[in-house]
Amino acid sequence: MMAERVQAPVSPVPRVMPGPGRSRRRLLVAGASLLAGAIGLVPAAPAAQAPQRIVSVGADMTELVYALGAGERVVATDTTSLWPPQARETRKLGYLRNLSAEGLLSLEPDLLLLSGAAGPESTLRQLEGTGLRIVQAVEDYSLAGARAKIELVGKALGEEARARELVAEFDRDVAVLRETTRSVAHPRGVFLLAAGGGSPQVAGKGTAAQAILDLVGVDNALDHEGYKAISPEALVAARPEVILVMSTAPGGGIEAVAATPGMALTPAGKAGRMLEVDGVALMSFGPRVAKAATQLAGRVRKAATQLAGRVRMPAGAAR
């Protein structure tokens, strides 16, 4: 039996990743059945038995397993799975981007849940040929992506009813977030992934941290791609008005950020506008992301108010 690797859909129709040996005809038939089922042309297949030995890789997936009431069925997680606290006590498989097929299979799981960032791809291809059921989310730093993951994991666990409840709660959180960030000034800021002991690592385009900046109403003062170290001179030249730093960053904390070379010469450093970010709740875009973003947005709004008329309004915002 070949493994089925299902990824969180961009559209309502799930994508099935075939293992070696599946014929093109079989794929076409499977795809047609999925599409027909999505639009109600054929009866849904009977639900599979709920998995009893779950390996969850990725903070987002693990948090969802527990939120959907299946935490007692988890036999192992990766080192990024830190919430809820019970997840920290589970057996750890190592870092999510460096999985070992042998160690994972030795646990005899009947379901492997994978974050979109999980890998390496060579290990995932090896697992596909074992008969293990694999469900992987798409790496998508958006509220829509977080919502889709709730539905995906709920279906994989056989907990669709709980998933619907969690989706409804998530939608309410999103509505509150949008109201909190509606028509407010956008300060210039930077997101520090780490500070202390050298040049700070700062977030640029295409990162989860950039997506968080967008959600809470902060204009990134930097224009690079990915994460990279920044010199004191570049930090001063960026003139950030607020500084966001991960609370879990090595050597982090407001004191460490304030002591970073050049920080005291920035508008944020001079005014002490430095905000710690709950990276566990926010950066994986799990079920708590909207609620945590609302809390952070409220603090950003307070910082923007302190800046008064010197802060730009976002395009099209009410004044």
DOKE-162276 format. One record per residue (C-alpha): residue number from 1; residue in one letter; x, y, z. Coordinates in pm, 1 decimal, decimal comma, padded with zeros to 6 digits, always signed. Example, Ala and Ser with C-alpha at 12.3 -4.5 7.8 and 13.67 -1.06 7.14 Angstrom:
2
> n|res|px|py|pz
> 1|A|+01230,0|-00450,0|+00780,0
> 2|S|+01367,0|-00106,0|+00714,0
END
This chain:
319
> n|res|px|py|pz
> 1|M|+00000,0|+00000,0|+00000,0
> 2|M|+00138,8|+00341,0|-00093,2
> 3|A|+00121,0|+00634,8|+00141,8
> 4|E|-00127,6|+00910,1|+00083,5
> 5|R|+00012,3|+01258,4|+00130,7
> 6|V|-00266,9|+01513,5|+00145,3
> 7|Q|-00183,6|+01883,0|+00161,7
> 8|A|-00403,2|+02164,1|+00289,6
> 9|P|-00601,9|+02291,3|-00007,5
> 10|V|-00569,7|+02630,3|-00164,9
> 11|S|-00909,9|+02556,0|-00321,4
> 12|P|-01188,8|+02339,3|-00172,0
> 13|V|-01051,9|+02033,3|-00354,3
> 14|P|-00769,2|+01856,7|-00165,1
> 15|R|-00450,0|+01765,6|-00344,4
> 16|V|-00333,2|+01405,7|-00330,0
> 17|M|+00039,2|+01342,6|-00364,2
> 18|P|+00092,7|+00992,8|-00511,3
> 19|G|+00364,2|+00755,7|-00405,5
> 20|P|+00568,6|+00570,4|-00666,8
> 21|G|+00373,2|+00328,1|-00884,8
> 22|R|+00037,6|+00503,6|-00903,0
> 23|S|-00080,9|+00517,9|-01258,1
> 24|R|-00194,9|+00834,6|-01434,5
> 25|R|-00537,3|+00679,8|-01487,1
> 26|R|-00571,9|+00607,5|-01117,0
> 27|L|-00481,7|+00966,3|-01037,2
> 28|L|-00738,3|+01098,9|-01282,2
> 29|V|-01008,4|+00880,7|-01131,9
> 30|A|-00913,0|+00986,5|-00781,3
> 31|G|-00912,8|+01353,1|-00879,2
> 32|A|-01252,4|+01322,4|-01047,5
> 33|S|-01399,0|+01154,7|-00740,8
> 34|L|-01264,6|+01427,1|-00512,9
> 35|L|-01407,7|+01700,2|-00733,4
> 36|A|-01744,9|+01527,5|-00761,0
> 37|G|-01757,3|+01482,2|-00385,8
> 38|A|-01673,6|+01849,5|-00332,1
> 39|I|-01975,7|+01961,0|-00536,7
> 40|G|-02210,3|+01695,0|-00402,5
> 41|L|-02237,3|+01465,4|-00705,9
> 42|V|-02137,9|+01148,2|-00525,6
> 43|P|-02193,4|+01033,3|-00167,6
> 44|A|-01903,1|+01088,6|+00068,7
> 45|A|-01688,1|+00787,3|+00143,9
> 46|P|-01732,9|+00635,0|+00490,0
> 47|A|-01508,1|+00795,1|+00751,6
> 48|A|-01187,4|+00610,2|+00826,7
> 49|Q|-01119,4|+00491,5|+01179,2
> 50|A|-00990,8|+00778,0|+01393,1
> 51|P|-00610,7|+00763,3|+01429,3
> 52|Q|-00483,1|+00645,3|+01765,6
> 53|R|-00107,0|+00697,9|+01733,9
> 54|I|-00039,0|+01045,6|+01603,9
> 55|V|+00298,0|+01200,1|+01529,6
> 56|S|+00265,0|+01576,4|+01493,8
> 57|V|+00541,8|+01787,2|+01340,8
> 58|G|+00512,9|+02165,8|+01356,9
> 59|A|+00384,7|+02400,9|+01626,2
> 60|D|+00069,3|+02476,5|+01428,1
> 61|M|-00028,7|+02113,9|+01375,6
> 62|T|+00043,6|+02009,1|+01733,1
> 63|E|-00152,6|+02298,4|+01878,2
> 64|L|-00446,3|+02201,5|+01659,3
> 65|V|-00437,5|+01837,3|+01767,7
> 66|Y|-00471,7|+01943,1|+02129,6
> 67|A|-00730,1|+02212,5|+02053,6
> 68|L|-00941,7|+01947,2|+01880,2
> 69|G|-00928,2|+01715,9|+02181,0
> 70|A|-00689,2|+01452,0|+02046,7
> 71|G|-00381,6|+01534,2|+02254,7
> 72|E|-00391,0|+01202,0|+02440,5
> 73|R|-00335,0|+01022,7|+02109,6
> 74|V|-00005,8|+01202,0|+02034,8
> 75|V|+00298,4|+00974,4|+02061,7
> 76|A|+00564,5|+01223,4|+01951,8
> 77|T|+00619,5|+01580,8|+01832,7
> 78|D|+00905,2|+01795,6|+01706,2
> 79|T|+01106,0|+02051,7|+01903,5
> 80|T|+00898,5|+02348,0|+01781,2
> 81|S|+00583,6|+02202,8|+01939,3
> 82|L|+00568,9|+02401,9|+02262,5
> 83|W|+00196,7|+02466,5|+02306,9
> 84|P|-00000,3|+02363,4|+02496,9
> 85|P|+00235,6|+02284,2|+02787,9
> 86|Q|+00149,1|+01912,5|+02762,1
> 87|A|+00313,0|+01907,1|+02420,2
> 88|R|+00649,6|+01988,4|+02578,3
> 89|E|+00636,6|+01658,5|+02765,8
> 90|T|+00592,5|+01444,7|+02455,0
> 91|R|+00872,2|+01247,3|+02295,5
> 92|K|+01070,1|+01475,7|+02062,3
> 93|L|+01179,2|+01378,9|+01711,4
> 94|G|+01414,1|+01672,9|+01656,4
> 95|Y|+01374,6|+01983,7|+01443,5
> 96|L|+01088,3|+01984,6|+01193,5
> 97|R|+01311,4|+02057,9|+00892,8
> 98|N|+01547,5|+01770,3|+00971,6
> 99|L|+01326,6|+01464,9|+01020,4
> 100|S|+01448,6|+01106,8|+01016,7
> 101|A|+01223,3|+00844,2|+00860,2
> 102|E|+01369,5|+00563,4|+01072,2
> 103|G|+01311,4|+00734,9|+01406,1
> 104|L|+00961,7|+00836,9|+01311,1
> 105|L|+00853,9|+00495,9|+01181,9
> 106|S|+00989,3|+00322,8|+01493,5
> 107|L|+00699,3|+00481,1|+01684,7
> 108|E|+00447,5|+00294,9|+01462,0
> 109|P|+00217,1|+00593,0|+01405,6
> 110|D|-00106,5|+00561,0|+01211,6
> 111|L|-00110,0|+00933,0|+01123,1
> 112|L|+00168,9|+01178,2|+01052,5
> 113|L|+00068,9|+01544,7|+01062,2
> 114|L|+00320,7|+01780,0|+00902,8
> 115|S|+00359,2|+02154,2|+00901,2
> 116|G|+00423,5|+02300,8|+00557,7
> 117|A|+00782,1|+02369,5|+00665,2
> 118|A|+00855,5|+02006,0|+00755,1
> 119|G|+01127,7|+01817,0|+00573,9
> 120|P|+01365,3|+01739,9|+00423,4
> 121|E|+01181,7|+01642,8|+00107,0
> 122|S|+01394,5|+01329,8|+00070,6
> 123|T|+01260,1|+01202,0|+00403,1
> 124|L|+00901,8|+01282,8|+00305,1
> 125|R|+00941,1|+01092,5|-00022,0
> 126|Q|+01080,6|+00796,6|+00170,9
> 127|L|+00782,1|+00801,4|+00407,1
> 128|E|+00535,4|+00809,3|+00118,1
> 129|G|+00633,0|+00456,1|+00020,9
> 130|T|+00562,3|+00302,7|+00361,9
> 131|G|+00182,6|+00297,3|+00377,5
> 132|L|+00179,0|+00562,3|+00650,6
> 133|R|-00103,7|+00814,8|+00626,5
> 134|I|+00053,6|+01160,9|+00589,4
> 135|V|-00133,9|+01490,1|+00605,9
> 136|Q|+00069,2|+01802,7|+00538,4
> 137|A|-00037,9|+02167,2|+00553,7
> 138|V|+00067,4|+02426,5|+00300,4
> 139|E|+00322,3|+02680,6|+00424,4
> 140|D|+00091,1|+02981,3|+00416,3
> 141|Y|+00137,7|+03284,2|+00641,0
> 142|S|-00219,0|+03414,2|+00627,6
> 143|L|-00541,5|+03404,0|+00825,4
> 144|A|-00703,5|+03206,3|+00544,0
> 145|G|-00422,8|+02953,1|+00563,8
> 146|A|-00461,8|+02920,4|+00940,6
> 147|R|-00836,2|+02864,3|+00899,7
> 148|A|-00780,1|+02598,2|+00633,2
> 149|K|-00545,9|+02411,5|+00867,8
> 150|I|-00819,6|+02382,9|+01130,1
> 151|E|-01045,9|+02213,0|+00877,9
> 152|L|-00765,8|+01993,0|+00743,7
> 153|V|-00657,1|+01861,8|+01083,9
> 154|G|-01015,6|+01821,7|+01202,4
> 155|K|-01088,2|+01596,7|+00906,3
> 156|A|-00765,7|+01399,2|+00952,1
> 157|L|-00849,4|+01332,9|+01317,9
> 158|G|-01215,1|+01253,1|+01257,2
> 159|E|-01306,7|+01557,9|+01466,4
> 160|E|-01502,2|+01757,4|+01209,8
> 161|A|-01764,0|+01878,1|+01460,3
> 162|R|-01500,0|+02019,5|+01693,9
> 163|A|-01322,4|+02170,7|+01396,8
> 164|R|-01638,0|+02356,9|+01296,0
> 165|E|-01662,5|+02500,1|+01647,5
> 166|L|-01298,0|+02604,3|+01638,4
> 167|V|-01342,9|+02764,3|+01295,4
> 168|A|-01637,2|+02964,6|+01427,0
> 169|E|-01427,6|+03085,6|+01720,3
> 170|F|-01142,4|+03167,5|+01484,4
> 171|D|-01374,0|+03371,2|+01260,9
> 172|R|-01487,7|+03571,6|+01563,0
> 173|D|-01126,0|+03640,2|+01655,7
> 174|V|-01053,3|+03758,4|+01301,6
> 175|A|-01347,5|+03999,2|+01315,6
> 176|V|-01213,5|+04149,8|+01639,2
> 177|L|-00865,3|+04181,0|+01487,2
> 178|R|-00997,8|+04363,7|+01182,4
> 179|E|-01193,6|+04603,4|+01399,2
> 180|T|-00887,2|+04667,9|+01615,3
> 181|T|-00667,9|+04752,3|+01316,5
> 182|R|-00927,8|+04943,1|+01115,7
> 183|S|-00834,0|+05302,1|+01023,6
> 184|V|-00529,9|+05333,6|+01246,4
> 185|A|-00191,9|+05490,8|+01186,0
> 186|H|+00087,8|+05259,2|+01075,4
> 187|P|+00420,6|+05321,7|+01250,5
> 188|R|+00749,4|+05222,2|+01088,4
> 189|G|+00901,1|+04925,6|+01264,7
> 190|V|+01134,2|+04628,8|+01256,0
> 191|F|+01080,9|+04273,2|+01377,3
> 192|L|+01384,1|+04126,6|+01556,0
> 193|L|+01405,6|+03749,9|+01555,9
> 194|A|+01701,1|+03759,6|+01794,6
> 195|A|+01898,8|+04021,5|+01982,5
> 196|G|+02203,0|+04015,6|+02203,0
> 197|G|+02547,3|+03865,8|+02148,7
> 198|G|+02597,0|+04008,9|+01799,4
> 199|S|+02409,6|+04167,6|+01513,6
> 200|P|+02033,3|+04124,6|+01551,9
> 201|Q|+01844,6|+03908,8|+01302,4
> 202|V|+01562,6|+04107,6|+01145,4
> 203|A|+01266,4|+04003,4|+00932,1
> 204|G|+01210,4|+04099,3|+00570,1
> 205|K|+00968,4|+04011,7|+00293,6
> 206|G|+00831,4|+03661,4|+00252,1
> 207|T|+00856,7|+03569,6|+00621,1
> 208|A|+00606,4|+03482,9|+00891,5
> 209|A|+00728,7|+03787,6|+01081,9
> 210|Q|+00647,9|+04014,5|+00786,4
> 211|A|+00299,2|+03867,8|+00778,2
> 212|I|+00261,7|+03950,0|+01148,9
> 213|L|+00373,0|+04308,5|+01085,8
> 214|D|+00104,7|+04334,6|+00818,2
> 215|L|-00161,6|+04189,6|+01047,8
> 216|V|-00096,9|+04431,0|+01334,7
> 217|G|-00046,3|+04744,1|+01125,6
> 218|V|+00328,6|+04805,6|+01122,0
> 219|D|+00512,8|+04915,5|+00807,3
> 220|N|+00843,4|+04730,4|+00780,2
> 221|A|+01122,4|+04987,3|+00785,4
> 222|L|+01346,6|+04743,7|+00595,3
> 223|D|+01314,8|+04613,2|+00241,2
> 224|H|+01519,3|+04292,3|+00219,7
> 225|E|+01402,5|+03934,6|+00165,1
> 226|G|+01396,8|+03672,3|+00438,5
> 227|Y|+01582,9|+03704,7|+00766,8
> 228|K|+01926,0|+03860,9|+00789,3
> 229|A|+02163,3|+04027,7|+01032,4
> 230|I|+02158,5|+04406,2|+01044,1
> 231|S|+02445,4|+04639,3|+01131,0
> 232|P|+02405,8|+04920,7|+01385,5
> 233|E|+02444,3|+05172,5|+01103,9
> 234|A|+02164,8|+05014,7|+00897,5
> 235|L|+01940,7|+04994,8|+01203,0
> 236|V|+01987,9|+05365,2|+01277,7
> 237|A|+01931,3|+05453,2|+00911,2
> 238|A|+01601,7|+05257,0|+00908,0
> 239|R|+01463,6|+05487,3|+01181,7
> 240|P|+01212,8|+05238,8|+01326,3
> 241|E|+00942,0|+05395,7|+01540,3
> 242|V|+00852,1|+05065,2|+01708,4
> 243|I|+01057,4|+04750,9|+01766,7
> 244|L|+00898,8|+04406,1|+01784,0
> 245|V|+01106,8|+04123,3|+01928,0
> 246|M|+01020,3|+03757,4|+01985,1
> 247|S|+00982,3|+03675,3|+02353,0
> 248|T|+01144,6|+03336,2|+02286,7
> 249|A|+01447,6|+03485,2|+02107,8
> 250|P|+01786,8|+03366,7|+02239,7
> 251|G|+01930,8|+03642,5|+02456,0
> 252|G|+01604,9|+03827,8|+02398,9
> 253|G|+01404,1|+04049,7|+02624,9
> 254|I|+01358,0|+04423,7|+02626,9
> 255|E|+01682,7|+04482,4|+02814,8
> 256|A|+01884,8|+04293,2|+02556,0
> 257|V|+01712,2|+04477,1|+02272,3
> 258|A|+01774,0|+04816,0|+02432,3
> 259|A|+02142,7|+04730,6|+02464,9
> 260|T|+02180,3|+04638,8|+02097,0
> 261|P|+02436,6|+04869,4|+01930,1
> 262|G|+02263,2|+05157,2|+01754,5
> 263|M|+01925,5|+05091,4|+01916,0
> 264|A|+01942,7|+05394,5|+02145,1
> 265|L|+01982,3|+05619,1|+01839,8
> 266|T|+01655,7|+05506,2|+01676,8
> 267|P|+01320,3|+05676,7|+01744,7
> 268|A|+01193,4|+05351,6|+01899,3
> 269|G|+01499,2|+05315,0|+02119,5
> 270|K|+01487,7|+05673,8|+02240,9
> 271|A|+01120,7|+05646,2|+02336,8
> 272|G|+01134,6|+05288,3|+02465,7
> 273|R|+00874,5|+05167,4|+02216,5
> 274|M|+00977,9|+04800,1|+02223,3
> 275|L|+00716,7|+04525,9|+02221,3
> 276|E|+00771,6|+04159,7|+02303,2
> 277|V|+00590,0|+03920,8|+02070,1
> 278|D|+00452,3|+03579,1|+02164,0
> 279|G|+00628,4|+03389,5|+01888,8
> 280|V|+00471,0|+03054,8|+01983,1
> 281|A|+00117,4|+03190,3|+01939,5
> 282|L|+00188,0|+03399,8|+01631,1
> 283|M|+00467,4|+03274,2|+01409,7
> 284|S|+00328,3|+02932,1|+01316,9
> 285|F|-00012,0|+03072,3|+01213,7
> 286|G|-00200,6|+02824,1|+01426,9
> 287|P|-00548,3|+02859,4|+01581,2
> 288|R|-00447,6|+03138,2|+01824,4
> 289|V|-00291,9|+03368,6|+01566,7
> 290|A|-00586,0|+03608,7|+01528,3
> 291|K|-00639,3|+03646,4|+01902,0
> 292|A|-00268,1|+03696,9|+01971,1
> 293|A|-00241,3|+03943,2|+01680,7
> 294|T|-00529,6|+04144,3|+01827,4
> 295|Q|-00346,8|+04174,8|+02158,2
> 296|L|-00029,0|+04284,8|+01982,1
> 297|A|-00220,2|+04524,6|+01756,5
> 298|G|-00363,2|+04696,1|+02063,6
> 299|R|-00011,3|+04759,4|+02190,6
> 300|V|+00097,9|+04882,2|+01848,2
> 301|R|-00201,1|+05115,4|+01841,8
> 302|K|-00097,9|+05260,2|+02177,8
> 303|A|+00255,9|+05315,6|+02047,8
> 304|A|+00117,1|+05482,3|+01734,1
> 305|T|-00094,4|+05714,0|+01947,9
> 306|Q|+00221,5|+05827,7|+02126,9
> 307|L|+00365,9|+05924,5|+01790,8
> 308|A|+00062,8|+06149,1|+01728,6
> 309|G|+00069,4|+06338,3|+01399,3
> 310|R|+00417,3|+06216,7|+01304,8
> 311|V|+00283,1|+05873,1|+01205,3
> 312|R|+00156,1|+05814,6|+00853,4
> 313|M|-00195,1|+05688,2|+00793,8
> 314|P|-00231,3|+05379,2|+00572,0
> 315|A|-00355,8|+05440,4|+00220,2
> 316|G|-00732,8|+05475,0|+00208,0
> 317|A|-00775,4|+05485,4|+00587,2
> 318|A|-01029,2|+05716,4|+00747,2
> 319|R|-00885,0|+06021,9|+00920,1
END
